[in-house]
């Protein structure tokens, strides 16, 4: 098992080195210095999304002993739930977790915010309309995605834009 302290952290890793030393080796790496250079990085926040598209219908998942419940609500209402929880988490219900939202397709103006996007980390067949393949997650503190299996069998580039995340994974 690999722990976080054993995963290398590389600043603005070149795509050649990324492919040769990490992708081809099946080795995880944390790359820093990419997202802060995005045009819109500094403005991405709950307030920004709420103002940008308040009536956008989104979906979020609630996990419980009974299984997965899908909730449908507007961006404004969802962010309101997160803000209430963050302000007083002891007395607020935990909001559902917004998973796998095709955000760039829903709000195309955000594509420009994510420029320069590091396309050279991806195989060329992803380059054309790359944003179609991005899945956006938005949630409150302590949100959890249960252990699962990504059946597409592809590698995964995870962009942490705001906040922090602990990822547990297993290898076979
Ligand atoms: Fe996954």
Boltz pocket constraint, residues with backbone or C-beta under 6 A from the ligand:
constraints:
  - pocket:
      binder: B
      contacts: [[A, 148], [A, 149], [A, 150]]
      max_distance: 6.0
